[in-house]
Amino acid sequence: MTVLSTAFYQDEDVLHLSRNLLGKYLLTKIGGKLTGGMIIETEAYRGPEDKASHAFANRRTKRNEAMYQAGGICYVYQCYGLHYLFNVVTNLSEIPHAILIRAIKPEIGIDVMLLRRNKSKVDKTLAGGPGTLSQALGINKSHNGLPLDGPPIWIEDRGVIAKAKEVIAGPRIGVAYAGEHAHLPWRFRLQK
C-alpha cells in the first residue's frame, strides 16, 4: 500500500490518469472513521478546451479555483445544491484538468458508510454515484483544495492493475450542455 505521490497527479494526460486511477483505493479518515474502497469509475475533464469542464475557455471562478492549482489536491463542489462531488485535480499549476471520481467498490468502514447513507445493506447505490460516494466517505465542501497526501483524504496504490480489456470507455454523464463534447468517451469504468 503506497499513497500516490503529488508527481502522480501532475501527469499532463488527464485521460491516461483517469484510466490509471481505476483499481486505486480512495480513502478518508473523517471524524476518526476510516472508510474507502476501490475506484471503479472516473470521468476526465480537460479544461480549458473541454466544453464540459468548469474551466472551459479558462473560466475562473471562486468555485473552480482549486482546478487551477497544481495536481494532487481535491476539487469538491456542490451539484444542484444537494450533492458534493469529489474530483482529483491533475496536471501543473494553471492548467485546469480534473477527474471526477464517480464510483468506488466499498471495502473499508462499510458500517460507517451504511450509517452515513442511511442504508441497512450494501448494494450498488452505497457508493455507486458521485454524490453517494461523497456522502458515504464523508466528503463535503470543507475538503475542497486539500492535498491528497493523507488524512483526511488520500488515494493508495494497492497493486491492482486495471487491464485494458477490463476498462470500458464511454461518454460522460450529465453534460448534455457541452454539445459534441458530451459524446467524448472520457468516462472510464472498471468491469471486475
C-alpha positions as CSV (number, residue, x, y, z in Angstrom):
1,M,0.0,0.0,0.0
2,T,1.5,3.2,-1.2
3,V,-0.1,6.7,-1.0
4,L,0.1,8.2,-4.5
5,S,2.7,11.0,-4.8
6,T,2.0,14.5,-5.9
7,A,4.0,13.7,-9.0
8,F,1.5,11.0,-10.0
9,Y,-1.2,13.7,-10.3
10,Q,0.9,16.1,-12.3
11,D,0.9,13.9,-15.5
12,E,-0.2,16.1,-18.4
13,D,-2.5,13.4,-19.9
14,V,-5.8,13.6,-17.9
15,L,-7.3,10.7,-19.9
16,H,-4.4,8.4,-19.0
17,L,-4.6,9.4,-15.4
18,S,-8.4,8.9,-15.3
19,R,-7.9,5.3,-16.6
20,N,-4.9,4.8,-14.3
21,L,-7.0,5.7,-11.2
22,L,-9.2,2.6,-11.8
23,G,-8.1,0.0,-9.3
24,K,-6.6,2.5,-6.9
25,Y,-8.1,3.0,-3.4
26,L,-9.8,6.2,-2.3
27,L,-9.7,6.5,1.5
28,T,-11.0,9.0,4.0
29,K,-10.4,9.4,7.7
30,I,-13.1,11.8,8.8
31,G,-14.3,12.2,12.4
32,G,-11.9,9.4,13.3
33,K,-13.6,7.0,11.0
34,L,-11.7,5.2,8.2
35,T,-13.7,4.5,5.1
36,G,-12.9,3.7,1.5
37,G,-12.8,1.3,-1.4
38,M,-11.5,0.6,-4.9
39,I,-12.1,3.3,-7.6
40,I,-14.2,1.7,-10.3
41,E,-15.5,4.7,-12.3
42,T,-14.0,8.0,-13.3
43,E,-14.6,10.9,-15.7
44,A,-11.9,13.1,-17.2
45,Y,-12.3,16.9,-17.7
46,R,-9.7,18.7,-19.8
47,G,-10.3,22.4,-19.4
48,P,-9.9,24.9,-21.0
49,E,-10.7,23.2,-24.3
50,D,-13.3,20.8,-22.9
51,K,-16.8,22.3,-23.1
52,A,-18.0,20.1,-20.3
53,S,-15.3,21.4,-17.9
54,H,-16.0,24.0,-15.2
55,A,-12.8,25.7,-16.6
56,F,-13.8,25.8,-20.3
57,A,-12.3,28.7,-22.1
58,N,-10.2,29.4,-19.0
59,R,-13.3,30.4,-17.0
60,R,-12.0,31.1,-13.5
61,T,-14.4,31.5,-10.5
62,K,-14.3,31.1,-6.8
63,R,-16.0,27.7,-7.2
64,N,-13.4,26.3,-9.6
65,E,-10.2,28.0,-8.2
66,A,-8.9,24.6,-7.0
67,M,-8.7,23.4,-10.6
68,Y,-6.0,25.9,-11.3
69,Q,-3.7,24.6,-8.6
70,A,-1.0,22.1,-9.2
71,G,-2.3,18.5,-9.4
72,G,-2.6,16.5,-6.2
73,I,-5.5,18.3,-4.4
74,C,-9.2,17.8,-4.0
75,Y,-11.8,19.8,-6.0
76,V,-15.1,19.4,-4.2
77,Y,-18.2,21.3,-5.3
78,Q,-21.9,21.1,-4.7
79,C,-24.1,20.0,-7.5
80,Y,-27.8,21.1,-7.7
81,G,-27.5,22.4,-4.2
82,L,-27.7,18.8,-3.0
83,H,-24.7,16.6,-3.5
84,Y,-21.0,17.1,-3.1
85,L,-18.9,15.8,-5.9
86,F,-15.3,14.8,-5.4
87,N,-12.7,15.4,-8.1
88,V,-8.9,15.0,-8.3
89,V,-7.0,18.0,-9.7
90,T,-4.3,17.0,-12.2
91,N,-1.6,18.5,-14.3
92,L,0.5,21.5,-13.5
93,S,-0.5,24.8,-11.9
94,E,-2.7,27.0,-14.1
95,I,-3.7,24.0,-16.3
96,P,-7.2,23.2,-15.0
97,H,-7.6,19.5,-15.5
98,A,-9.6,17.3,-13.1
99,I,-11.0,13.8,-12.7
100,L,-14.4,13.2,-11.2
101,I,-14.5,10.0,-9.1
102,R,-17.9,8.6,-10.0
103,A,-17.9,5.3,-8.0
104,I,-16.0,3.0,-5.7
105,K,-16.4,-0.6,-4.6
106,P,-16.9,-0.2,-0.8
107,E,-14.4,-2.2,1.2
108,I,-13.3,-0.4,4.3
109,G,-15.6,1.0,7.0
110,I,-18.7,-0.3,5.4
111,D,-20.7,0.0,8.7
112,V,-19.8,3.8,8.7
113,M,-20.7,4.2,5.1
114,L,-24.1,2.5,5.6
115,L,-24.8,4.8,8.5
116,R,-23.8,7.9,6.6
117,R,-26.1,6.8,3.7
118,N,-28.9,5.7,6.0
119,K,-28.9,2.2,4.5
120,S,-29.2,-1.2,6.1
121,K,-27.3,-3.3,3.5
122,V,-24.6,-2.9,0.8
123,D,-25.8,-2.6,-2.7
124,K,-24.7,-0.7,-5.9
125,T,-26.2,2.5,-4.6
126,L,-24.0,2.7,-1.5
127,A,-21.1,4.5,-3.3
128,G,-22.1,3.9,-6.9
129,G,-22.5,7.5,-8.0
130,P,-20.5,10.7,-7.4
131,G,-22.9,12.2,-4.9
132,T,-23.5,9.0,-3.0
133,L,-19.7,8.3,-3.0
134,S,-19.0,11.6,-1.3
135,Q,-21.8,11.1,1.3
136,A,-20.6,7.5,2.1
137,L,-17.0,8.7,2.5
138,G,-18.0,11.9,4.5
139,I,-16.6,14.3,1.8
140,N,-18.0,17.8,1.7
141,K,-17.1,21.3,0.6
142,S,-14.7,21.8,3.6
143,H,-12.4,19.3,1.8
144,N,-12.1,21.5,-1.3
145,G,-8.5,22.4,-2.0
146,L,-7.0,19.9,0.5
147,P,-3.9,17.8,-0.6
148,L,-4.4,14.2,-1.4
149,D,-1.4,13.0,0.6
150,G,-3.0,11.8,3.8
151,P,-5.8,12.3,6.2
152,P,-8.5,13.3,5.7
153,I,-8.4,12.1,2.1
154,W,-5.9,10.1,0.1
155,I,-5.5,7.6,-2.7
156,E,-3.4,4.4,-2.4
157,D,-1.9,2.0,-4.9
158,R,-2.6,-1.5,-3.6
159,G,-1.2,-3.3,-6.6
160,V,-4.4,-3.7,-8.6
161,I,-3.8,-3.3,-12.3
162,A,-6.8,-2.4,-14.5
163,K,-6.2,-4.4,-17.6
164,A,-7.3,-2.8,-20.9
165,K,-9.9,-5.5,-21.5
166,E,-11.5,-4.7,-18.1
167,V,-11.9,-1.0,-18.8
168,I,-15.0,0.3,-20.6
169,A,-14.8,3.9,-22.0
170,G,-18.0,5.8,-22.8
171,P,-19.5,9.3,-22.8
172,R,-19.6,11.3,-19.6
173,I,-22.9,11.6,-17.7
174,G,-25.0,14.8,-17.2
175,V,-23.1,17.1,-19.6
176,A,-25.5,17.4,-22.5
177,Y,-24.9,21.2,-22.4
178,A,-21.4,20.5,-23.8
179,G,-22.7,19.7,-27.3
180,E,-20.3,17.5,-29.2
181,H,-18.0,17.3,-26.2
182,A,-20.8,15.4,-24.3
183,H,-20.1,12.4,-26.5
184,L,-16.4,12.2,-25.9
185,P,-15.5,8.7,-24.5
186,W,-13.9,10.2,-21.3
187,R,-15.8,8.2,-18.7
188,F,-13.9,5.0,-17.7
189,R,-15.4,2.0,-15.8
190,L,-13.7,-1.0,-14.4
191,Q,-15.6,-4.2,-15.1
192,K,-14.4,-6.7,-12.4
